[in-house]
Amino acid sequence: MPPQHEGESPRIFHPQGRIRAHILVTGPPGSGKTFVSAALRLRGVNALDADTISGLCGWFDIKGNRVPYLPDADKHFLDNHVFRWDRSVLIDFLARQNEVYLFGSSSNVFDMVDLFDQVFFLKAAPELLAERLRSEGRTNPMGRTDYQLEYCLFRARTHEAIACNLHIPMLPAMESPARIYSHIRRGDTTSGFVRPLLLPP
């Protein structure tokens, strides 16, 4: 295996000798996933918002039927529907990528971590999340109503707890896209280490 230089993030080498770096950056609504991915694309980084990948994600009812999201979704809708990723679509997408930084989240995002070489979690204080979710410049409608905000903050707490239990490194969501990207590249995170998640041979 070629040497890894000090300061570089772990790289995964496959039998064909091709370097593959599939990086997942997840986090709750309002943590900056869409903003950071867009900023990194402007810098030439292959960073994508998972919501833009055709067929990957959607809202589903309790019977597994895909349904449209309602911008004014109320308690009944949010308590009886889930936002999920399609694993087969994600596998096909990653197979076409050499190096990619995927930013996104879903109710089953932690069931997908085995598909990535590294996973990070954008951590933000509830006050920052609430401020961003209510921002006039935010294009995603989720978080506009009082119950949507309550729902998002609850998901933030539960997903952060799961990420901690899985020892997923935390990234400070209040920092600039350039700083966040630097943390990812160097493995310099608030958890103090990077835990590579390797694909099966």
C-alpha positions as CSV (number, residue, x, y, z in Angstrom):
1,M,0.0,0.0,0.0
2,P,1.4,3.4,-0.9
3,P,2.5,5.5,2.1
4,Q,0.1,8.0,3.7
5,H,1.8,11.3,4.5
6,E,1.4,12.9,7.9
7,G,-1.5,15.3,7.9
8,E,-3.4,13.6,5.2
9,S,-6.8,12.0,5.7
10,P,-6.9,8.1,5.4
11,R,-7.1,6.9,1.8
12,I,-8.7,3.6,0.8
13,F,-6.7,1.5,-1.8
14,H,-8.5,-1.2,-3.7
15,P,-7.0,-4.2,-5.5
16,Q,-7.1,-2.4,-8.8
17,G,-4.8,0.3,-7.3
18,R,-7.5,3.0,-7.6
19,I,-7.8,5.4,-4.8
20,R,-11.4,5.8,-3.7
21,A,-12.6,8.3,-1.1
22,H,-16.3,8.2,-0.4
23,I,-17.0,10.7,2.4
24,L,-20.3,11.2,4.1
25,V,-21.0,14.4,6.1
26,T,-24.3,14.2,7.9
27,G,-26.1,16.3,10.4
28,P,-29.5,17.7,11.3
29,P,-31.5,20.3,9.3
30,G,-29.9,23.7,9.7
31,S,-26.4,22.4,10.3
32,G,-25.2,23.8,6.9
33,K,-25.0,20.7,4.7
34,T,-26.4,22.3,1.6
35,F,-24.5,25.5,2.1
36,V,-21.1,23.8,2.7
37,S,-21.5,21.4,-0.2
38,A,-22.3,24.3,-2.5
39,A,-19.3,26.3,-1.3
40,L,-17.0,23.4,-1.8
41,R,-18.2,22.8,-5.3
42,L,-17.3,26.4,-6.2
43,R,-13.7,25.5,-5.0
44,G,-13.7,22.5,-7.4
45,V,-14.4,19.8,-4.8
46,N,-16.8,17.0,-5.8
47,A,-19.2,17.8,-3.0
48,L,-22.9,17.1,-3.5
49,D,-26.1,17.6,-1.6
50,A,-27.7,14.2,-1.3
51,D,-31.2,15.8,-1.9
52,T,-30.1,16.5,-5.5
53,I,-29.3,12.9,-6.4
54,S,-32.2,11.5,-8.5
55,G,-34.2,8.8,-6.8
56,L,-32.0,8.7,-3.6
57,C,-34.4,10.2,-1.1
58,G,-38.0,10.8,-0.4
59,W,-40.8,10.9,2.1
60,F,-42.6,7.6,2.7
61,D,-45.8,6.6,4.6
62,I,-46.1,3.8,7.1
63,K,-46.9,1.4,4.2
64,G,-43.7,2.3,2.3
65,N,-45.4,4.4,-0.3
66,R,-43.5,7.5,-1.6
67,V,-45.5,10.7,-0.9
68,P,-44.9,14.3,-1.8
69,Y,-43.6,16.6,1.0
70,L,-46.0,19.3,2.2
71,P,-44.3,22.6,2.8
72,D,-46.7,23.2,5.7
73,A,-46.3,19.6,7.0
74,D,-48.0,19.3,10.4
75,K,-47.6,17.0,13.3
76,H,-49.8,14.3,11.7
77,F,-47.7,14.2,8.6
78,L,-44.3,14.2,10.3
79,D,-45.4,11.6,12.9
80,N,-46.6,9.3,10.2
81,H,-44.0,9.7,7.5
82,V,-40.2,9.2,7.3
83,F,-37.6,10.7,5.0
84,R,-35.5,7.8,3.7
85,W,-32.6,7.1,1.4
86,D,-32.7,4.2,-1.1
87,R,-29.7,2.0,-0.4
88,S,-29.6,0.6,-4.0
89,V,-29.6,4.1,-5.5
90,L,-26.8,5.1,-3.2
91,I,-24.7,2.1,-4.1
92,D,-25.1,2.8,-7.8
93,F,-24.2,6.4,-7.3
94,L,-21.1,5.7,-5.3
95,A,-19.9,3.1,-7.8
96,R,-19.7,5.9,-10.4
97,Q,-17.6,8.2,-8.1
98,N,-13.9,8.2,-7.4
99,E,-13.7,10.8,-4.8
100,V,-16.9,12.4,-3.5
101,Y,-18.1,14.3,-0.4
102,L,-21.8,13.6,0.1
103,F,-23.7,15.9,2.4
104,G,-27.1,14.8,3.6
105,S,-29.2,13.1,6.2
106,S,-32.3,10.8,6.4
107,S,-34.1,8.7,9.0
108,N,-32.0,5.7,7.9
109,V,-28.7,7.5,7.2
110,F,-26.8,5.5,9.9
111,D,-27.8,2.3,8.0
112,M,-25.7,3.6,5.1
113,V,-22.4,4.3,6.9
114,D,-20.8,1.0,5.8
115,L,-20.9,2.2,2.2
116,F,-18.5,5.1,3.0
117,D,-14.8,5.3,3.7
118,Q,-15.2,8.0,6.3
119,V,-18.2,9.6,8.0
120,F,-18.5,12.9,9.8
121,F,-21.3,14.6,11.7
122,L,-21.9,18.4,11.6
123,K,-22.6,19.4,15.2
124,A,-24.5,22.6,16.0
125,A,-26.0,24.1,19.1
126,P,-29.9,24.1,19.2
127,E,-29.9,27.9,19.2
128,L,-27.8,28.0,16.0
129,L,-30.1,25.4,14.3
130,A,-33.2,27.3,15.3
131,E,-31.8,30.5,13.9
132,R,-30.8,28.9,10.6
133,L,-34.1,27.0,10.2
134,R,-36.0,30.2,10.6
135,S,-33.7,32.2,8.2
136,E,-35.5,34.0,5.4
137,G,-32.8,33.0,3.0
138,R,-33.2,29.3,3.6
139,T,-34.6,27.4,0.6
140,N,-35.6,24.2,2.3
141,P,-39.1,24.7,3.8
142,M,-38.5,22.3,6.7
143,G,-38.4,24.1,10.0
144,R,-40.7,27.0,9.2
145,T,-43.6,26.1,11.5
146,D,-43.4,25.7,15.3
147,Y,-43.9,21.9,15.1
148,Q,-41.4,21.5,12.2
149,L,-38.8,23.3,14.3
150,E,-39.6,21.1,17.3
151,Y,-39.3,18.0,15.1
152,C,-36.0,19.2,13.6
153,L,-34.5,19.9,17.0
154,F,-35.6,16.5,18.3
155,R,-34.1,14.8,15.3
156,A,-30.9,16.7,15.9
157,R,-30.6,15.4,19.5
158,T,-31.4,11.8,18.5
159,H,-29.0,11.7,15.5
160,E,-26.2,13.3,17.4
161,A,-26.6,10.7,20.2
162,I,-26.5,7.9,17.6
163,A,-23.4,9.5,16.0
164,C,-21.7,9.6,19.3
165,N,-22.5,6.0,20.0
166,L,-21.0,5.1,16.7
167,H,-17.9,7.2,17.4
168,I,-18.5,9.3,14.4
169,P,-16.2,12.4,14.4
170,M,-17.9,15.7,15.0
171,L,-17.4,18.8,12.8
172,P,-18.1,22.3,14.2
173,A,-21.0,23.5,12.1
174,M,-20.4,27.2,13.0
175,E,-17.1,27.3,11.1
176,S,-16.6,28.3,7.4
177,P,-16.8,25.7,4.6
178,A,-13.1,26.1,4.1
179,R,-12.4,25.3,7.7
180,I,-14.8,22.4,7.7
181,Y,-13.2,21.0,4.6
182,S,-9.7,21.4,6.2
183,H,-10.9,19.5,9.3
184,I,-12.1,16.6,7.0
185,R,-8.9,16.5,5.1
186,R,-6.7,16.5,8.2
187,G,-8.9,14.4,10.4
188,D,-8.8,17.3,12.9
189,T,-12.2,17.0,14.5
190,T,-13.8,17.7,17.9
191,S,-13.8,14.0,18.7
192,G,-10.0,13.9,18.4
193,F,-9.7,11.2,15.9
194,V,-11.0,9.9,12.5
195,R,-12.5,6.4,12.4
196,P,-12.4,5.1,8.8
197,L,-15.3,3.0,7.8
198,L,-14.0,0.5,5.3
199,L,-16.0,-1.2,2.6
200,P,-15.9,-5.0,2.7
201,P,-13.2,-6.5,0.4
